[in-house]
Amino acid sequence: VQLVESGGGLVQAGGSLRLSCAASGRTFSSFSMAWFRQAPGKEREFVAGINWSGTSTYNVNSVKGRFTISRDNAKNTVYLRMNSLKPEDTAVYYCAARGGFYSSSVDRYDYWGQGTQVTVSS
């Protein structure tokens, strides 16, 4: 599976962005997907996950009520809608895929995108 993220950029605090992750290769609909992020000098952290059908999702506490993960299996794409952005959301955002249920562990994922930069100014 090849993953390509897009949609990052520079936004003011309180603004919104929608990230996309387009998948190609093996059957996208068989994979759980997740978004991770990595800020400078910090470890990569789990942000949100979604199961293969989109019927189960999870967001970490720091983004609950602000970020929404979704997927469109017909378009082989997973999205991360980000509202009410804060400067602490600044990071490189990565999408990832795995064959089982989504996990918060970086080591559980088989495929990764190259990342897209999100910068939130105060």
C-alpha positions as CSV (number, residue, x, y, z in Angstrom):
1,V,0.0,0.0,0.0
2,Q,1.3,3.4,-1.0
3,L,0.0,6.4,1.1
4,V,0.2,10.0,0.1
5,E,-0.9,12.8,2.4
6,S,-2.0,16.2,1.4
7,G,-3.8,19.3,2.8
8,G,-1.3,20.6,5.2
9,G,-0.3,24.2,5.5
10,L,-0.1,27.3,7.6
11,V,-3.2,28.4,9.5
12,Q,-4.0,30.8,12.3
13,A,-5.1,29.6,15.6
14,G,-8.8,28.8,15.6
15,G,-8.7,27.9,11.9
16,S,-9.4,24.7,10.1
17,L,-7.7,22.3,7.7
18,R,-8.7,19.0,6.2
19,L,-5.9,16.5,5.6
20,S,-6.3,13.7,3.0
21,C,-4.4,10.4,2.6
22,A,-4.8,8.7,-0.7
23,A,-4.0,5.0,-0.9
24,S,-3.0,2.8,-3.8
25,G,-1.9,-0.7,-4.2
26,R,-3.6,-3.4,-2.1
27,T,-7.2,-3.3,-1.2
28,F,-7.7,-0.1,0.9
29,S,-11.0,-1.2,2.4
30,S,-9.3,-4.1,4.2
31,F,-7.0,-1.8,6.3
32,S,-7.6,0.1,9.4
33,M,-6.2,3.6,9.1
34,A,-4.7,6.1,11.5
35,W,-3.3,9.6,11.8
36,F,-0.2,10.3,13.8
37,R,1.8,13.5,14.3
38,Q,5.3,14.4,15.2
39,A,6.4,17.7,16.5
40,P,10.0,18.8,16.4
41,G,12.0,17.1,19.2
42,K,9.1,14.9,20.1
43,E,8.1,11.3,19.5
44,R,5.5,10.4,16.9
45,E,2.1,10.2,18.6
46,F,-1.3,8.7,17.7
47,V,-4.0,11.2,16.9
48,A,-7.0,9.2,15.6
49,G,-7.9,5.8,14.2
50,I,-10.7,4.3,12.1
51,N,-11.5,0.7,11.3
52,W,-11.9,-0.7,7.8
53,S,-15.6,0.1,7.5
54,G,-15.6,3.5,9.2
55,T,-18.0,2.3,11.9
56,S,-15.4,2.6,14.7
57,T,-13.3,5.7,15.3
58,Y,-11.1,7.0,18.2
59,N,-9.5,10.3,18.9
60,V,-7.0,11.0,21.6
61,N,-8.2,13.4,24.4
62,S,-6.2,16.3,23.2
63,V,-8.1,16.5,19.9
64,K,-11.5,15.3,20.9
65,G,-14.3,17.6,19.8
66,R,-11.9,19.3,17.4
67,F,-10.6,16.6,15.0
68,T,-12.7,14.1,13.0
69,I,-11.3,11.1,11.2
70,S,-13.3,9.6,8.3
71,R,-12.8,7.5,5.2
72,D,-14.2,7.0,1.7
73,N,-13.4,3.4,0.6
74,A,-14.8,4.2,-2.9
75,K,-12.1,6.9,-3.2
76,N,-9.4,5.0,-1.3
77,T,-8.9,8.0,0.9
78,V,-8.9,8.7,4.6
79,Y,-9.4,12.2,6.0
80,L,-8.7,14.2,9.1
81,R,-10.8,17.2,9.6
82,M,-9.2,19.6,12.0
83,N,-11.1,22.5,13.6
84,S,-10.2,25.0,16.3
85,L,-6.6,24.5,15.6
86,K,-4.1,25.4,18.3
87,P,-0.4,26.2,18.1
88,E,0.3,23.0,19.9
89,D,-1.2,21.1,17.0
90,T,1.8,22.1,14.9
91,A,3.5,19.0,13.6
92,V,4.1,16.8,10.6
93,Y,1.0,14.6,10.2
94,Y,1.3,11.1,8.9
95,C,-1.3,8.5,7.9
96,A,-0.7,4.9,8.5
97,A,-2.3,1.6,7.6
98,R,-2.4,-1.9,9.2
99,G,-4.2,-5.1,8.5
100,G,-5.9,-5.5,12.0
101,F,-7.8,-3.1,14.1
102,Y,-6.4,0.3,14.6
103,S,-3.8,0.8,17.3
104,S,-2.2,3.7,19.1
105,S,1.2,2.1,18.7
106,V,3.6,3.2,16.0
107,D,5.1,-0.2,15.8
108,R,1.8,-1.9,14.8
109,Y,1.5,-0.2,11.4
110,D,2.8,-1.7,8.2
111,Y,2.5,1.3,5.9
112,W,3.2,5.0,6.2
113,G,2.9,8.1,4.2
114,Q,5.6,10.7,3.8
115,G,3.9,13.2,6.0
116,T,2.4,16.7,5.6
117,Q,3.3,19.7,7.6
118,V,0.7,21.6,9.6
119,T,1.7,24.8,11.2
120,V,-0.6,26.8,13.5
121,S,0.4,30.4,14.2
122,S,-0.8,32.2,17.4
